[in-house]
């Protein structure tokens, strides 16, 4: 299995599901994997990728602003572009964190997940009052005229 990139919500996932993230990935590949685990790991992978993008832009800006760098190499256009990239990546990160946090908050407790759901099919029965009984087959039919 390839190395799993860390995310800022790995501790939250471990708190809810138990095992560390690499073991959760193995469990999610199994036949008994819960849909909630699969969804949580999907959101987590999006989050980890977005956090990596944030770090790349941050590192690029830091390198461009290095005090030892030639001041003639500074570009306001490049910095504006990096600021737009950073804003987009931070917005995406915030969205993924919120979605994953909401999923983890609204999941049923671990002991509730293991129980099968029993449903009961209800039957509706009604008795019509005598006045609402169906009419005889020829009721209301027009009489044929006799010559």
ChimeraX attribute file (.defattr): number of C-alpha atoms within 10 A of each C-alpha:
attribute: neighborCount
match mode: 1-to-1
recipient: residues
	/A:1	6
	/A:2	5
	/A:3	6
	/A:4	11
	/A:5	15
	/A:6	17
	/A:7	18
	/A:8	12
	/A:9	15
	/A:10	15
	/A:11	15
	/A:12	13
	/A:13	21
	/A:14	14
	/A:15	12
	/A:16	14
	/A:17	17
	/A:18	13
	/A:19	14
	/A:20	13
	/A:21	20
	/A:22	15
	/A:23	11
	/A:24	19
	/A:25	18
	/A:26	11
	/A:27	16
	/A:28	19
	/A:29	11
	/A:30	10
	/A:31	7
	/A:32	8
	/A:33	14
	/A:34	15
	/A:35	10
	/A:36	16
	/A:37	20
	/A:38	16
	/A:39	14
	/A:40	19
	/A:41	19
	/A:42	14
	/A:43	19
	/A:44	24
	/A:45	17
	/A:46	16
	/A:47	25
	/A:48	22
	/A:49	16
	/A:50	21
	/A:51	21
	/A:52	17
	/A:53	18
	/A:54	19
	/A:55	14
	/A:56	13
	/A:57	18
	/A:58	16
	/A:59	12
	/A:60	13
	/A:61	16
	/A:62	11
	/A:63	12
	/A:64	18
	/A:65	15
	/A:66	11
	/A:67	9
	/A:68	8
	/A:69	11
	/A:70	10
	/A:71	11
	/A:72	6
	/A:73	9
	/A:74	12
	/A:75	11
	/A:76	9
	/A:77	9
	/A:78	12
	/A:79	15
	/A:80	11
	/A:81	12
	/A:82	16
	/A:83	15
	/A:84	13
	/A:85	16
	/A:86	19
	/A:87	14
	/A:88	15
	/A:89	20
	/A:90	16
	/A:91	13
	/A:92	17
	/A:93	21
	/A:94	15
	/A:95	14
	/A:96	20
	/A:97	20
	/A:98	13
	/A:99	16
	/A:100	21
	/A:101	16
	/A:102	11
	/A:103	16
	/A:104	18
	/A:105	11
	/A:106	8
	/A:107	13
	/A:108	12
	/A:109	11
	/A:110	11
	/A:111	7
	/A:112	10
	/A:113	12
	/A:114	10
	/A:115	8
	/A:116	7
	/A:117	7
	/A:118	6
	/A:119	6
	/A:120	5
	/A:121	6
	/A:122	6
	/A:123	6
	/A:124	5
	/A:125	6
	/A:126	6
	/A:127	7
	/A:128	9
	/A:129	7
	/A:130	7
	/A:131	7
	/A:132	8
	/A:133	9
	/A:134	9
	/A:135	9
	/A:136	7
	/A:137	7
	/A:138	8
	/A:139	8
	/A:140	8
	/A:141	7
	/A:142	7
	/A:143	7
	/A:144	6
	/A:145	5
	/A:146	4
	/A:147	3
